[in-house]
Amino acid sequence: MKVGLVLGSDSDIPVMKKAFDLFNEFGVECEVLLASAHRTPAEVREFASTAQDRGLSCIIAGAGMAAHLPGVIASYTTLPVIGVPLESGSLKGMDALLAIVQMPSGMPVATMAINGAKNAALFAIQIGAVSDPELAAKYKAYREKMTRQVMEKNDKLQQMLKTSDAVKTKLNNAAGQVLQAFKK
């Protein structure tokens, strides 16, 4: 599987790096482009319109504010496009979220949460796993590992609560004994 990852600005790198890191973890090839829908439209068009020819199976595009990048990319390709609204400006990413989620009919863009680059990568992996059994097995193992981690945290919490309850009981018993001693 090969995925495209497009960043609208170098300020997007810290958030979008989460997707890139996950692709590395899964062994998914990732083609990265830093380009703007407004400042470098020819580069965006070239990247998106030739993406399928280069073997990409989907494209993730992160954008803030007006967030035109995912929609512009979708207009130049029939590949699935996943938009990541990025927190920026005075609206803290709400403007980007609404811009991406409100694509016009016929130009779908899957929309993740604000700064949801990790989920975008996982969604891209799910898309690839449909036709790649090896990737599907890796994704299944990833999910199982997540489940184990949550259950281990729950076990620790339950132990802590039991210990806390035992301590409370001992303290209550001791307090009761002290009160009984004062009553005599």
N, C-alpha and C positions, 0 to 999 in steps of 0.2 A: 504494500500500500504506500502511496505517496500523496501527501497533503500539501496544499498551499497555505501559507500563513502570511497575511498582509497586515502591516502596521501603518497607520496613517501618519505617525510622527515618531521620532526617537523617544519622546516622553512616554510612549506606550510600551516601551521595552520591559520595564519591571513587571507589568501585569501580564503581557503576552508571553513572557519567558516561561510562565507556568505551563502553557500549552507546549512550547518547544521542549521543555524538560520532560514532560510526560511522553511526548513522541519518542524522545531518546530512550526513555525507560522501556517502552514497548517495541523499540526497534523499527519505528515507522519513519520512513524518509520524509523530510520536510523541506520544502522550497520556501524560502523567506524573502519577502520584498517589503521595503519601506517606500511607500508612495502615497500621494495624496489625490483624492478624487478631484480636488479643485486646483491644486498647484501642478500636478503631473498627470493630467487625464490621459495622455497618450500612452504613458507607461502602464497605467492601470488597465486600459483597454487592451494593450498588447498582452499583458500577463493573463488577463481573464479569458480573452478570446482564443488563446493558444494553450490554455491550461490542460484541456483534455488531450490534445496532441502530445503534450509532454508527460502524460501518464498520471496526472493528478486525479484523485477520485472525489475530492471536495475541497472547498476553500474556506478558511476561517479569516474573517476580517474584523479587526478591532478598530473602533473609531469613537471619538468623543464629540460632544456638542451636537452639531447638526447631523453628524454621523451618516453622511451620504455614501461613504466607501462601500459598505456591504451591498447596498442597493445598486450602485453603479456596477459593481462586479457582477451581480446577478443579471444585470441587463446585457452583459457581454458573454455569458456562458450558460449552458444548460446543466452544469454540475451543481450539486447542492452547495449552497452558501450558508455559512453559519456566522451570524453577527454577534460581536461582543461589544456591548455598549461600555464605554470607558468613563470613569469618573473624572470629570474635568469641568472647569468653569464654575460659575456661581450656582448652577442647578445640580451640581454633584452627580452628573450622569443620568439624571431623569430625562433630560432633553434627548440624549443619545438613545436611551431605552425606548422612548416613545417614537423617535424617528425610525429606528430599526424595526420595531414591532409593527409599525403602520405602513409596511410596504404595500403598494397598490396591488389589486387583484391581478394575478398572472405573473407576478414577480416575487415569489416566496423567498423569504430569508428566515431561517431558523434563528431565534433570538434567545440568547442566554441572559443570565442575570448581569447586573452592572459589575464589571471586572471579573466576569465568569469565564476566564480563559481556560481554566482547568476543565470545567464542564464542557466547554466547546471542544477541547481535545478528546475528551471521553466520548462525546457524541460522534465526532469524526471517526474514532476507533470503532464505535458500534456500527457505523455505516460500512466501514471496511470489513468488519467481522462477518457481515452477511455473506460475503463471497470468499472469505479467507479463513479456513478452519483453524489454522495455526494462530492467527490473531484472535479469533473467537475464544480459543483455549486460554490465551494470555489474559484476555479481558475477564473471562470467567474466574480465573485464578486471582486476579486483582480484586474482583468483587468479593470473593470468598475471604481473602486476606482482610479486606475492610470489615467484613462481618466478624471475623475472629478478633480483630483489634477492638471493636466496640464491645463485644462480649467480655473480653479480658478487662476492659475498663469497668464494665458493670460488675464483674466479680470483685474487683478491688473496692469499688464503692460499697458493695454489699458487706464485704469484710469490715470496712471502715465503720459502716453503720452498726454492725453487730458489736464491734469493739466499743463503739460509742454508747450503745445501749447497755452493754455490760458495765461500763464505767459509771453511767448514770445510775444504774441499779445499785452498785456498790456505794456510790456517794449518798443515794437516798437512804439506804440501809444504815450507813454510818451516821447520817444526820438524824435518823430516827432514834438510833441508840444514844446519841448525845442528848437529844430532847428527853428521852426516858430517864437518863441519868440526872438531868436537872430537875425533873419532876419529883424525884425521890428525896 
